[in-house]
Amino acid sequence: MQQRTIGPFTVSAIGLGAMPVSMNNDRELPSRDDAIATVHAALDAGVTFIDTADIYAPSWDEMGHNERIVRDALASWDGDADGILVGTKGGITRTAEKDFGRDGSLAYLRSAVLRSQENLGVDVIDLYQYHRPDRWMVYGEIMQNLKTLQDEGLIRTIGISNASVEEIAIAREVLGEGNLVSVQNEFSPRHPGSYGELRYCDEHGIAFLPWSPLGGTGGGGRTIGERVGVFREIGDAHGVSPQQVVLAWELALSPVVVPIPGARRAASIADSARAADLVLTGDELARCSDAVGIER
């Protein structure tokens, strides 16, 4: 598979968003065995980057559910897992009193990192991403908290998620040049609003990780060919799915792009992984961009 970089790591051009096996908009979860089989299918297809988060769980009292599935899948895979990069995220809280709160404090993030280490079965987290801004705190202070955890040796590299251009710039300034390795924002034909952040990452050599790159877990990804016909038309011409065309188009937007399509079935990620080898013509790429409404 085509390779790309996230900071010091070389990874497959297509990653796996592991969230759907633990939570999704349909509220239909696979069995644990099927969830692990989906991760195995990604690895068998050449995927070497898996994205997870501590909050990906069926309920507030099962925090770490997705991280543990990823851990167990890597441990039970019959290949060499040493070259697999796992990125997790923290900063969103889940409690009985308030599902999905925010906390960017040093004390909370340290405790979240330690729990994620335990869930993933590692001593150091290779890529730790701040999940979503805590609007009660100054963003730069949160970045300093992450830097402190890095200095303590708890995390190797730092990424951020759901960030604006301004927040990316703040993170770069606080962490130091080259020390912000990734930005994970929603980006797809359905939600192209982070194109400005994608271009900013391209200019500064920061990996841009589109989450829900096909349009989401509630059917958006499954119906992309119906909603935006050009992806179906180009897919038919190449004998591939419209989903592969979407991912190939996103990869062509910039060499820093590493889409992380979510999957709850083995067949889904196996199909998505093949997008890394799909080459679209300049005219086809232009048609895709025009249909989405962005200028390359």
C-alpha positions as CSV (number, residue, x, y, z in Angstrom):
1,M,0.0,0.0,0.0
2,Q,1.0,3.6,-0.6
3,Q,2.8,5.1,2.4
4,R,2.5,8.5,4.1
5,T,4.0,10.0,7.3
6,I,2.6,11.1,10.6
7,G,5.5,12.9,12.4
8,P,8.3,10.4,12.7
9,F,6.1,7.4,11.7
10,T,5.6,5.9,8.3
11,V,2.0,4.6,7.9
12,S,-0.4,3.3,5.3
13,A,-2.1,6.0,3.2
14,I,-5.4,4.7,4.5
15,G,-5.9,4.2,8.2
16,L,-8.7,2.6,10.2
17,G,-11.1,4.5,12.3
18,A,-12.0,1.9,14.9
19,M,-14.9,3.8,16.6
20,P,-17.8,2.1,14.8
21,V,-17.2,-1.2,16.5
22,S,-17.8,0.5,19.8
23,M,-20.3,3.3,19.0
24,N,-22.0,4.5,15.9
25,N,-25.1,6.4,14.8
26,D,-27.1,3.3,14.1
27,R,-26.5,2.0,17.6
28,E,-25.8,-1.5,16.0
29,L,-22.6,-3.0,17.3
30,P,-20.8,-6.1,16.1
31,S,-19.9,-8.9,18.5
32,R,-16.5,-8.7,20.1
33,D,-15.2,-11.4,17.8
34,D,-16.5,-9.6,14.7
35,A,-15.1,-6.3,16.0
36,I,-11.6,-7.9,16.3
37,A,-12.1,-9.6,12.9
38,T,-12.7,-6.1,11.4
39,V,-9.4,-4.8,12.9
40,H,-7.6,-8.0,11.6
41,A,-9.1,-7.4,8.1
42,A,-7.6,-3.9,8.1
43,L,-4.2,-5.2,9.1
44,D,-4.4,-8.0,6.5
45,A,-5.1,-5.3,3.9
46,G,-2.0,-3.4,4.8
47,V,-3.4,-0.8,7.1
48,T,-0.7,0.3,9.6
49,F,-2.5,3.1,11.4
50,I,-5.4,2.7,13.7
51,D,-7.3,5.5,15.3
52,T,-9.2,5.1,18.5
53,A,-10.2,7.2,21.6
54,D,-10.9,6.6,25.3
55,I,-14.6,7.7,24.9
56,Y,-15.4,5.3,22.1
57,A,-17.7,3.0,24.1
58,P,-21.3,1.8,24.2
59,S,-22.0,3.7,27.4
60,W,-20.3,6.1,29.8
61,D,-19.3,3.3,32.2
62,E,-17.4,1.4,29.5
63,M,-14.8,4.0,28.8
64,G,-11.8,2.4,27.0
65,H,-14.0,-0.2,25.2
66,N,-12.6,0.6,21.8
67,E,-9.0,0.9,23.0
68,R,-9.2,-2.6,24.5
69,I,-10.6,-4.1,21.3
70,V,-7.7,-2.6,19.4
71,R,-5.3,-4.0,22.0
72,D,-6.7,-7.4,21.8
73,A,-6.9,-7.4,18.0
74,L,-3.2,-6.5,17.8
75,A,-2.3,-9.2,20.3
76,S,-4.2,-11.9,18.5
77,W,-3.2,-11.0,14.9
78,D,-0.9,-13.5,13.3
79,G,1.2,-10.8,11.6
80,D,4.0,-8.6,12.9
81,A,2.3,-5.8,14.9
82,D,5.5,-3.9,15.7
83,G,5.1,-1.5,12.8
84,I,1.4,-0.6,13.6
85,L,0.8,2.9,14.8
86,V,-2.1,3.3,17.2
87,G,-3.3,6.9,17.9
88,T,-5.8,7.5,20.7
89,K,-7.5,10.6,21.9
90,G,-8.4,12.2,25.2
91,G,-10.0,15.3,26.7
92,I,-13.7,14.4,26.5
93,T,-15.3,13.1,29.6
94,R,-18.2,10.7,30.1
95,T,-20.0,10.4,33.4
96,A,-23.4,9.3,34.6
97,E,-24.2,13.0,35.4
98,K,-23.0,14.4,32.1
99,D,-22.3,12.3,29.1
100,F,-19.6,14.0,26.9
101,G,-18.2,16.8,28.9
102,R,-14.7,18.4,28.3
103,D,-11.6,18.7,30.5
104,G,-8.3,19.9,29.2
105,S,-6.7,20.2,32.7
106,L,-3.3,18.7,33.3
107,A,-4.6,16.5,36.1
108,Y,-7.4,15.1,33.9
109,L,-5.2,14.6,30.8
110,R,-2.5,12.8,32.9
111,S,-5.1,10.5,34.3
112,A,-6.7,9.9,30.9
113,V,-3.3,9.1,29.4
114,L,-2.5,6.6,32.2
115,R,-5.9,4.9,31.6
116,S,-5.3,4.7,27.9
117,Q,-1.9,3.2,28.4
118,E,-3.5,0.5,30.5
119,N,-6.3,-0.1,28.0
120,L,-3.8,-0.3,25.0
121,G,-1.3,-2.3,27.0
122,V,1.6,0.1,26.4
123,D,4.0,2.1,28.5
124,V,4.1,5.0,26.1
125,I,1.4,6.2,23.7
126,D,2.9,6.8,20.3
127,L,0.3,9.4,19.2
128,Y,-1.9,11.2,21.6
129,Q,-4.5,13.5,20.2
130,Y,-6.4,16.2,22.1
131,H,-10.0,15.3,21.2
132,R,-12.0,18.5,21.3
133,P,-11.5,22.0,22.7
134,D,-12.5,22.7,26.3
135,R,-14.0,26.2,25.8
136,W,-13.6,27.0,29.5
137,M,-9.8,26.9,29.1
138,V,-7.3,28.8,27.1
139,Y,-6.2,26.6,24.2
140,G,-2.6,27.4,24.6
141,E,-2.6,26.2,28.2
142,I,-4.1,22.9,27.1
143,M,-1.3,22.5,24.6
144,Q,1.2,23.2,27.3
145,N,-0.4,20.5,29.4
146,L,0.1,18.0,26.5
147,K,3.7,19.1,26.2
148,T,4.2,18.5,29.9
149,L,3.0,14.9,29.4
150,Q,5.3,14.5,26.5
151,D,8.2,15.8,28.5
152,E,7.3,13.3,31.3
153,G,7.7,10.5,28.7
154,L,4.0,9.4,28.8
155,I,3.4,10.2,25.1
156,R,5.7,10.3,22.1
157,T,3.9,12.6,19.7
158,I,1.0,15.0,19.9
159,G,-1.9,15.6,17.6
160,I,-5.1,17.6,17.9
161,S,-8.7,17.0,16.7
162,N,-11.6,19.2,15.8
163,A,-9.4,22.3,15.6
164,S,-9.6,25.5,13.7
165,V,-6.7,27.1,11.8
166,E,-6.2,29.5,14.7
167,E,-6.0,26.6,17.2
168,I,-3.6,24.7,14.9
169,A,-1.4,27.8,14.8
170,I,-1.5,28.1,18.6
171,A,-0.6,24.4,19.0
172,R,2.4,24.9,16.7
173,E,3.6,27.9,18.6
174,V,3.3,26.2,22.1
175,L,4.6,22.8,21.1
176,G,7.4,24.1,18.9
177,E,8.1,23.9,15.2
178,G,7.5,20.3,13.9
179,N,6.1,19.0,17.2
180,L,2.5,19.1,16.2
181,V,2.3,16.0,14.0
182,S,-1.4,15.6,13.1
183,V,-4.7,17.3,12.9
184,Q,-7.8,15.2,12.9
185,N,-11.0,17.0,11.6
186,E,-14.2,15.9,10.0
187,F,-13.8,16.1,6.2
188,S,-15.8,14.4,3.4
189,P,-17.9,15.3,0.4
190,R,-20.8,15.7,2.9
191,H,-18.7,17.9,5.2
192,P,-16.0,19.7,3.3
193,G,-15.8,22.6,5.8
194,S,-12.3,21.8,7.1
195,Y,-10.7,22.3,3.7
196,G,-9.0,25.4,5.0
197,E,-7.5,23.4,7.8
198,L,-6.4,20.8,5.3
199,R,-4.6,23.4,3.2
200,Y,-2.9,24.9,6.3
201,C,-1.6,21.4,7.3
202,D,-0.4,21.0,3.7
203,E,1.6,24.2,3.9
204,H,3.2,23.3,7.3
205,G,3.8,19.6,6.7
206,I,1.3,18.4,9.3
207,A,-0.6,15.1,8.7
208,F,-4.3,15.8,8.2
209,L,-6.5,12.9,9.2
210,P,-10.1,13.2,7.9
211,W,-12.5,11.5,10.3
212,S,-15.8,10.2,8.7
213,P,-14.1,10.7,5.3
214,L,-17.0,8.9,3.6
215,G,-19.7,10.8,5.4
216,G,-20.4,9.2,8.7
217,T,-21.6,6.0,10.4
218,G,-25.3,6.7,10.0
219,G,-25.5,5.8,6.4
220,G,-23.7,8.8,4.9
221,G,-20.8,6.6,3.8
222,R,-23.0,3.9,2.4
223,T,-25.1,6.3,0.2
224,I,-22.3,8.6,-1.1
225,G,-22.7,7.3,-4.6
226,E,-26.4,8.2,-4.6
227,R,-26.0,11.6,-3.0
228,V,-23.0,12.7,-5.2
229,G,-23.3,10.9,-8.5
230,V,-19.9,11.7,-9.8
231,F,-18.3,9.3,-7.4
232,R,-20.5,6.5,-8.6
233,E,-19.9,7.4,-12.2
234,I,-16.1,7.4,-11.8
235,G,-16.3,4.2,-9.7
236,D,-18.2,2.5,-12.4
237,A,-15.6,3.5,-15.0
238,H,-12.9,2.0,-12.9
239,G,-14.9,-1.0,-11.7
240,V,-14.6,0.1,-8.0
241,S,-16.9,1.3,-5.3
242,P,-17.8,5.0,-5.1
243,Q,-16.3,4.9,-1.6
244,Q,-12.9,4.0,-3.1
245,V,-13.2,7.0,-5.4
246,V,-13.9,9.4,-2.5
247,L,-10.9,8.2,-0.6
248,A,-8.6,8.3,-3.7
249,W,-9.8,11.9,-4.3
250,E,-9.1,12.9,-0.7
251,L,-5.6,11.3,-0.9
252,A,-4.9,13.4,-4.1
253,L,-5.8,16.6,-2.3
254,S,-2.4,16.6,-0.5
255,P,0.4,14.2,0.4
256,V,-0.3,15.0,4.1
257,V,-3.8,13.5,4.0
258,V,-4.4,10.1,5.7
259,P,-8.1,9.3,5.7
260,I,-9.3,7.1,8.5
261,P,-12.6,5.5,7.3
262,G,-14.5,3.9,10.0
263,A,-15.7,0.3,9.7
264,R,-17.7,-2.2,11.7
265,R,-17.4,-5.0,9.0
266,A,-14.3,-6.6,7.6
267,A,-15.5,-6.1,4.0
268,S,-15.8,-2.4,4.5
269,I,-12.2,-1.7,5.5
270,A,-10.9,-4.2,3.0
271,D,-12.7,-2.2,0.2
272,S,-11.5,1.2,1.6
273,A,-7.9,0.0,1.8
274,R,-7.8,-0.6,-1.9
275,A,-8.4,3.1,-2.5
276,A,-4.7,3.7,-1.8
277,D,-3.9,2.1,-5.1
278,L,-6.6,3.8,-7.2
279,V,-5.2,6.4,-9.5
280,L,-7.7,9.0,-10.8
281,T,-7.0,11.3,-13.8
282,G,-6.7,15.0,-13.4
283,D,-10.1,15.4,-15.1
284,E,-11.7,12.9,-12.7
285,L,-10.2,14.7,-9.7
286,A,-11.5,18.0,-10.9
287,R,-14.9,16.6,-11.3
288,C,-14.9,15.4,-7.8
289,S,-13.7,18.7,-6.4
290,D,-16.3,20.6,-8.4
291,A,-19.1,18.3,-7.2
292,V,-18.0,18.9,-3.6
293,G,-17.6,22.7,-4.2
294,I,-14.0,23.2,-3.4
295,E,-11.2,24.7,-5.5
296,R,-8.0,22.9,-5.7
